[in-house]
Amino acid sequence: MSYTHTVVSIDQVRPHPRNARTHSKKQIRQIAASIRAVGFAAPVLVDEHNVLIAGHGRLEAAKSLEMSSIPAIVITGLSDAKKRALLLADNRIAQNAGWDRELLAIELAALPELLVEDDLDISVTGFEPAEIDALHADFEDASADPDDEIDDSCFDGPAVTQCGDVWQLGRHRLLCGDARSADDLSRLLAGERAHMAFLDPPYNVAVGSVMGRGAVKHGEFAMASGEMSRDAFIAFLHRTLGAAAKASIDGAIHFACMDWRHFEELVVASRSVYGAMLNLIAWVKTNAGQGSFYRSQHELIGVFRVGATPHLNTIELGRHGRNRTNVWHYAGGNCPARC
């Protein structure tokens, strides 16, 4: 047997007639994305007659990228039986490997920060967002979120941020501005468009009437704090949601929070802004706020899609071993730790 590294014309490579391995269109797109990102790093394996032994998926991906030639290893001297055995072994033996799931979770968490330097996305690894999310969830501490821990000394100094200030926080940007302003959103996004938005407009309810008895108190909003009529509030929401939608890609998902009293206005305003309402989420909090008939311990969150382009489904009904529901249990801003 002998092995020769070469470059072959795609037109000369013939798929093996006994190849039993199938490749979905989705997988071909993933392979193509990897080739675009890092090049054709793994040559295909062909025999002396340019019949493919290993690399059928890579060949199809190269065709989809309209490549004219690809790197190959030509193996000569194999019997027909050995070629057919190698054809199966190349695909099957790789399936017998496993993962160190904890190490994989750490690697997938660290990699996006590195990939952004090369303008790449985590999808080049072949892992789907739902898989990554489920993997991280398996190793996170559900009892505490370190992002919720704020040093009280942060509140001792003077306020320095003014309207119009943009803060660069690593890869993230934070703008002090008006979410209804197209100019402010443009400054915040710096030429990018949002793929997802979590929106929390004021609810047109006086804050003092719904706030709990804890030490943490929220001041009244500058607008939509109970003074607007139904029509005025719908117009307010239409402008707020519409500005965010225009700053987003087609197919983006928006999560919009709203108090139960005015959820109807949110739905009415959304009809002329979004392409579809996808779901309704109930955010159940650790403890209740104020109320008369019932104390309120939840917020409603409408899930909407921008435009008509299909959205990215990262849930997929438990396909990756974890099912999500539209009931979220998570502490609110007046959780016991801060009360």
N, C-alpha and C positions, 0 to 999 in steps of 0.2 A: 504494500500500500504506500501511496505517496500523497502529500498534501501541498497544494500550491495556492498562494494568496494572489488574487487577481481582481480585476474589475470586469464585469460582464454587462453586456447590453440587456436591458430588461426584455427586449423582444426575443432574445435567444434563450431565456430561461423558461423551462416548461414545468408546470406543477406536476407532482408525482401522481399518476393515475390511481394509486392505492392510498392516497392520503386520507385518513379517517378523521383528522382533526378539523373542526369547524371554527370559523372566526366570524363573530357578529359584526355588523356595521359599526356598532359602538366601539368594539375593541379595535377595529381597523383605524377608527378616528383617534383612539388613544395612542396607538403605535405611531401613527403619523405625527401626532403632537410631540411625541418623544423625539422622533427623528428631526423635526423642525428645531427642537430645543437644543439637542446635544449632538445631532448628526447621526449618520448610519454607523453606530458604534459596534454592532454585532453583525459580522458578515453572514450571508446565507451560506448553506452547504449544498453543493451540487456534485453530481458525478461527472465522469469524463464526457458524457453526452449532454451536459447542461440540464439534466433532469434534477429537479429540486428534491433534496432529502430533508433539509431542515430550513425553516424560515418562510413558510407559506404566508403567514400573517404579515411579515415584514415586506414580502414581495407585493402583496395587495396594497399595503400602506404606501409603498414607493410609487405604485401606479397611480394612486389617488393624488399623490403630490406631483405627478407628471415628471418623475425622474426618468432620465434616459438610460442610466446605468447605475449599478450598485456594486459594492464590494462583495466578494465571494471567496470561499475556500473550495477548491476543486479537489475532490478525493477520488483517487483512481485505484483500481485493483480490488474493489469489493465485489463479492458475489451478489447475485440478486437477492438471496436470502438475507445476507448481512445488511444490504441497503434497506430492505423492508423492516428488519428488526430495529435498525438505527432510526428509521422514520418514526416508529412507535416509541422507542426509548427516549428520544429527544424530547417528546412532549410529555410522556407519562412520568418519567423519573423526577422531573422538575416539580410535578404536582405533589410528590411525597415529602417535600420540604415543609417546614413549619415556620412560625414566627415567635420571637421573644416579644410578646405583646406589650409589655411595659417599656422595653427599649424602643419598640416601634412607635409607641405613643409619644415618647420623648423626642424621637427623631422627627416625627411629623409635626410636632409643636415648634421645633426649632427651625426647621427647613424654610418655611415661608419668609422669614426675615432675611435669609441668605439668598433665596431665589429672586427676591425683589430687586437686588442689585443687578441681576442679569435680565430684568424685565420678564421674568418667568412666573408661572402660576403653579401651585401645588399639584394641579391636575396632571402635570407631566410625569408624575410618579405612577399614574394609573390608579391611584386610590380616589374614590369618590367622596364628596363632602359628607354624605351620610355615614360612610365607613369611618372616616376620621372623627366625626362628631361622636359616634357610638364608642369608638376606642378611647377617646379622651374621657368620656363619661364613666367608663369602667374604672378609671384610676383617679378620679377627682374625689375630694372630700365633700360629700353632700351636706355635711353638718355646718360648714363654714365656707364663706367666700372671702378670700383675703382682700379682694377689691372693695369690700364693704368696710374694711377697717381704715378709719381716717384718724390721723393724729390730731387731737384737739388743738394743738398749738398752731395748726394751720389757720384757725379762726381768730387768733390773737392779733395778727398784724393788720395794718390798714388795707383797705380795698384799693387795688391799683388798676384793675382792668377797666377800660372804658369802651363804650360802644364803637365798634369798628376794629378793635384789636384782634389779631389772629395769632394764636399760640401754636408753635410747632412742637409737638410732643412725640419725638421719635419719628415714626412713620405717620403719625396721626396729626390732624389739624383741628383746632378748636377756635371757633369764631364767636365773639360777643356781638350779636347783631339781631336782625329781625328775620325770622324764618319765612315771612311772607314776601321778602324782598328778593327778586331775581338777582340783583346785583350782589347782595350779601352771599347768597348761595353760590354764585359764580366765583366769588373771592375764596370761599371756603373750599370748593372743589378743585380750584386751580386747573381748570381744563378737563378734569375727569367728569364722569357721570356716575351717579349712585346705582348700585345693583340691589341695594336693600335700604330701607329706612324704617326706623322706629320713632314714631311721632307721638308727642304727648301735648297737644294743644290745650289751653285752658278750657274748662268745662262749662263756662257760663253759670257757675255755681259759686256763691260766696264761700271762700276758703274756710272761714270761721265756723260755718255750719256743718262742715264735714270732717274737720280735723279732730283727731283724738285728744286725750287729756295728757299726753306725754310732754316731756320737756322740749322736744323738738317742735317748733312752730313755723308755719310757712306764712309769709306775708301775702296779702291779696295781690292778684295779678293786675297789671296795668290796664288790661282790657279783658272782655269776656269773663267777668267775675260776678255775673248775676245781673248785669244791667242791660243786657241785650234782649230784644224780642226774638221770637222764633225765627222770623225771616232774616233778621240782622245776623243772628248766629249762624244760620245756614250759609249766608254770604261770606261771613268771616271764615268758616271752615272751608268753603269752596276756594277761597283765595289761598288759604294756608296749605291745603292738600294739593291744590293745583300748582303752586310754586315748587313743591317738592317733587311732584310728578314730572314737571318739565325739566327738572335737573337730574332725572333718572333715565336709565336705559329702558327701552321697550322690553317688557317682560320682567321688570323689577318687582319685588314684593315690598309692600308697605304695611307695617303694623301700626294701627292708629288707636290709641287709648281713648276711652270716653266713659264718663259717668253714666249710670243706667238712666238717669233722668233725661239725657239728651242724646241717647244713642240713635234715636229715630232721625234727628237732625243730621247726625254724622252719615247715616246711610243715604239720606236724601242728597246731601252735598256730594257724596262719593259717586253717585250715578253719572254725573256729567264730568267726572275727573278720571275715573278708572275704567279699565276694560271689563273687570269682573270682581265680584266679592268672592273670595275663596273659602273663608271660614269665619267663625266667631269664637274667640278665646275668652275664657273666664280666668283671670289672674286672681287666685285665692291667696290672701296675705296671712301673715302670722297672727295678727291681732286686728281687731275691728276699730273703725273710726267712729264718728258720731252718727246719730240717726234717731228717729222717733219711733216709727212702727217697728223697724229692724235697724240695728247698727250695721253699717256697711263694712264688709270684710273682703270685698272683691272689686276689681275693675274689669270692664269689658274691653276687649281689643278686637277691632275689625281687621281682617286680613284681606288686602286688596292687591290686584295685579295691575300694573301700569301697561296700558295698550293691549294689543291682541297677540303679541308674541308669546308662545308657551313659556311658562316660568320654569326655573330650575327646581326640580323636586328633590330635596335632600332628606325626605322622610321615607318615602317608598314603602310604607305599610309594613315595616319590620323586616324588610328584605335582608338587612345587615344585622339582624338579631336584636333589634331594639325598637319597640313601638312607642310613639309619642301620642299624646292626646291633646285635645284643646282645652284641658284644665291644667293650669300651671300653679304649682304650690311654691311660692317664693316670698320672702319677707318684704314688706313695704318699707317706706321711708321712716315710719314711726315704729320700727321694730323695738322689742324690749331692750336690746343692747344699748339703744340710744335714748331711751325714755327715762 
